[in-house]
Amino acid sequence: MSTEARNTASEAEANLKGYADELVQHIQTLRREQGIADGQPIEAYVTNTEIVRSLMKQYRSYIEEKTNIVDLVQVNDDAGNPMPEQLPQTEYNVGDQAVTIAISESKNGNVKRVQA
């Protein structure tokens, strides 16, 4: 692998890690705004974009651990699975993609779902 290819790969990895940290930050902000304690397990819904799929492949466990998520659902609106409207939401841009996050206190303990 050339030096240029290695630099590009490590830059992409650094960007992805930064995006994971941003997602954690936005989830934690939404948690605080809703008065949900840090120790309270939550369920989170995130729009299923290309960047979110990449984040879930590499950083799902990290995101779940940092935010105390017991159920992380990638919402695919195009497939007819809309974001739960009754939940508090926030939207922000990850690169050139809009990502919406919704959270709620977990009622199911340690149940984990992969994707809606």
BADREN-491533 format. One record per residue: x, y, z of N, C-alpha, C in turn; residue in three letters. Coordinates in pm, whole numbers, padded with zeros to 5 digits, always signed. Example, Ala and Ser with C-alpha at 12.3 -4.5 7.8 and 13.67 -1.06 7.14 Angstrom:
# residues 2
+01319-00569+00780+01230-00450+00780+01320-00330+00780ALA;+01285-00225+00708+01367-00106+00714+01290+00003+00787SER;
***
This chain:
# residues 116
+00085-00117+00000+00000+00000+00000+00090+00124+00000MET;+00060+00215-00086+00141+00336-00096+00120+00426+00025SER;+00212+00517+00046+00202+00611+00157+00076+00696+00143THR;+00046+00738+00020-00073+00819-00004-00200+00741+00031GLU;-00207+00615-00006-00324+00532+00025-00337+00511+00175ALA;-00223+00491+00245-00226+00475+00391-00274+00604+00457ARG;-00227+00719+00410-00269+00846+00466-00419+00869+00445ASN;-00468+00835+00327-00610+00851+00298-00693+00759+00388THR;-00648+00635+00406-00720+00540+00491-00720+00587+00636ALA;-00606+00635+00686-00601+00679+00826-00683+00807+00844SER;-00688+00894+00743-00770+01015+00750-00918+00977+00754GLU;-00959+00882+00673-01098+00837+00672-01135+00776+00807ALA;-01043+00699+00865-01066+00638+00997-01080+00746+01104GLU;-00995+00848+01099-01003+00958+01195-01135+01033+01181ALA;-01179+01055+01056-01308+01120+01034-01422+01038+01092ASN;-01419+00907+01070-01525+00819+01119-01529+00820+01271LEU;-01413+00816+01335-01406+00822+01482-01463+00955+01530LYS;-01431+01063+01462-01486+01194+01496-01637+01197+01483GLY;-01690+01133+01379-01834+01125+01360-01899+01044+01472TYR;-01834+00936+01515-01886+00856+01627-01892+00942+01753ALA;-01787+01018+01779-01785+01107+01895-01895+01214+01886ASP;-01918+01267+01766-02026+01365+01745-02162+01303+01776GLU;-02184+01181+01728-02310+01113+01752-02331+01093+01902LEU;-02228+01050+01972-02235+01034+02117-02272+01167+02182VAL;-02207+01273+02141-02232+01405+02199-02378+01449+02177GLN;-02430+01427+02058-02568+01467+02029-02668+01382+02108HIS;-02641+01255+02123-02728+01168+02202-02727+01214+02348ILE;-02609+01243+02401-02598+01286+02541-02666+01422+02563GLN;-02656+01512+02466-02723+01641+02477-02875+01622+02480THR;-02925+01537+02390-03069+01509+02386-03113+01444+02518LEU;-03031+01357+02571-03059+01291+02700-03074+01398+02810ARG;-02978+01490+02818-02982+01595+02921-03104+01684+02902ARG;-03134+01720+02777-03250+01806+02749-03380+01740+02794GLU;-03386+01608+02791-03506+01534+02830-03506+01494+02977GLN;-03399+01529+03048-03391+01498+03191-03372+01351+03221GLY;-03310+01278+03127-03283+01136+03146-03144+01122+03207ILE;-03135+01061+03323-03008+01046+03395-02909+00964+03313ALA;-02780+00995+03330-02674+00923+03257-02680+00772+03283ASP;-02717+00731+03403-02722+00589+03436-02844+00517+03385GLY;-02944+00593+03339-03067+00533+03288-03044+00478+03148GLN;-03067+00349+03126-03055+00294+02990-03156+00360+02897PRO;-03116+00380+02772-03205+00442+02674-03215+00356+02549ILE;-03318+00385+02473-03335+00332+02339-03309+00449+02246GLU;-03237+00427+02138-03206+00534+02045-03240+00491+01903ALA;-03287+00586+01826-03323+00567+01687-03240+00664+01605TYR;-03175+00616+01501-03088+00698+01418-03121+00670+01272VAL;-03130+00777+01191-03160+00755+01049-03050+00670+00986THR;-03092+00585+00895-03004+00488+00831-02940+00549+00706ASN;-02833+00626+00727-02760+00686+00615-02632+00606+00591THR;-02565+00637+00483-02440+00569+00451-02337+00584+00564GLU;-02324+00706+00616-02227+00728+00724-02269+00655+00850ILE;-02397+00655+00883-02445+00585+01002-02417+00435+00989VAL;-02437+00379+00871-02407+00237+00852-02258+00209+00876ARG;-02172+00297+00828-02028+00281+00852-01996+00293+01001SER;-02060+00388+01067-02038+00404+01211-02080+00280+01288LEU;-02194+00223+01250-02244+00105+01320-02152-00015+01300MET;-02092-00027+01182-02000-00137+01157-01878-00129+01248LYS;-01823-00009+01265-01698+00005+01338-01712+00052+01481GLN;-01815+00130+01512-01821+00195+01643-01951+00171+01721TYR;-02031+00075+01680-02158+00049+01748-02139+00025+01898ARG;-02049-00064+01934-02027-00096+02076-01981+00027+02153SER;-01891+00103+02093-01840+00225+02154-01955+00324+02180TYR;-02040+00346+02080-02152+00439+02093-02249+00391+02200ILE;-02282+00261+02199-02374+00206+02298-02317+00220+02439GLU;-02190+00191+02455-02127+00199+02587-02124+00343+02639GLU;-02083+00436+02555-02069+00576+02597-02203+00642+02631LYS;-02312+00593+02573-02442+00656+02591-02541+00570+02670THR;-02500+00452+02712-02584+00359+02787-02710+00322+02708ASN;-02688+00292+02579-02797+00249+02491-02812+00097+02502ILE;-02935+00052+02523-02963-00091+02526-03035-00137+02399VAL;-03083-00042+02322-03154-00075+02198-03126+00036+02098ASP;-03043+00008+01998-03005+00106+01897-03063+00064+01763LEU;-03155+00144+01711-03228+00110+01589-03189+00206+01478VAL;-03149+00150+01363-03126+00231+01244-03260+00238+01170GLN;-03314+00357+01160-03445+00379+01101-03431+00403+00952VAL;-03500+00321+00873-03495+00332+00727-03629+00386+00677ASN;-03638+00519+00669-03761+00585+00626-03801+00543+00485ASP;-03702+00523+00397-03731+00484+00258-03798+00347+00250ASP;-03778+00263+00351-03839+00130+00352-03972+00129+00428ALA;-04020+00248+00463-04149+00256+00530-04141+00245+00681GLY;-04024+00259+00739-04005+00255+00883-03966+00394+00933ASN;-04064+00480+00958-04032+00619+00994-03980+00632+01137PRO;-03917+00745+01162-03870+00780+01295-03992+00793+01385MET;-03989+00738+01507-04104+00752+01598-04130+00900+01628PRO;-04241+00952+01581-04271+01095+01592-04293+01141+01735GLU;-04338+01051+01823-04371+01091+01959-04247+01111+02046GLN;-04130+01072+01996-04007+01083+02075-03934+01214+02048LEU;-03865+01266+02150-03783+01386+02128-03674+01357+02026PRO;-03651+01452+01936-03556+01431+01827-03463+01550+01811GLN;-03352+01523+01749-03261+01629+01708-03204+01589+01572THR;-03169+01687+01492-03110+01660+01361-02981+01740+01349GLU;-02881+01677+01289-02755+01745+01262-02693+01684+01138TYR;-02591+01749+01084-02525+01700+00964-02397+01627+00999ASN;-02382+01511+00939-02258+01433+00947-02201+01436+00806VAL;-02094+01512+00789-02044+01534+00654-02153+01603+00575GLY;-02194+01543+00464-02300+01603+00381-02434+01533+00399ASP;-02447+01452+00504-02570+01377+00527-02641+01423+00654GLN;-02772+01446+00644-02853+01482+00761-02886+01355+00839ALA;-02865+01363+00969-02892+01249+01057-02989+01296+01165VAL;-03096+01219+01186-03192+01248+01291-03176+01142+01400THR;-03181+01187+01525-03170+01099+01641-03295+01118+01726ILE;-03351+01010+01775-03461+01015+01871-03425+00920+01985ALA;-03464+00956+02108-03434+00868+02221-03555+00855+02313ILE;-03552+00749+02393-03650+00732+02500-03586+00649+02609SER;-03640+00661+02730-03592+00576+02839-03625+00432+02804GLU;-03534+00342+02836-03556+00202+02805-03652+00139+02905SER;-03745+00065+02853-03839-00010+02937-03807-00159+02934LYS;-03711-00197+02847-03685-00340+02821-03554-00392+02879ASN;-03485-00317+02961-03361-00367+03019-03251-00383+02917GLY;-03207-00505+02892-03090-00529+02808-03123-00584+02670ASN;-03244-00560+02620-03282-00606+02487-03211-00522+02382VAL;-03154-00586+02280-03090-00513+02171-03151-00556+02039LYS;-03178-00456+01954-03229-00480+01821-03126-00427+01723ARG;-03115-00490+01607-03016-00446+01510-03068-00335+01422VAL;-03181-00353+01357-03229-00254+01261-03378-00269+01240GLN;-03446-00156+01224-03591-00159+01197-03613-00169+01047ALA;
***
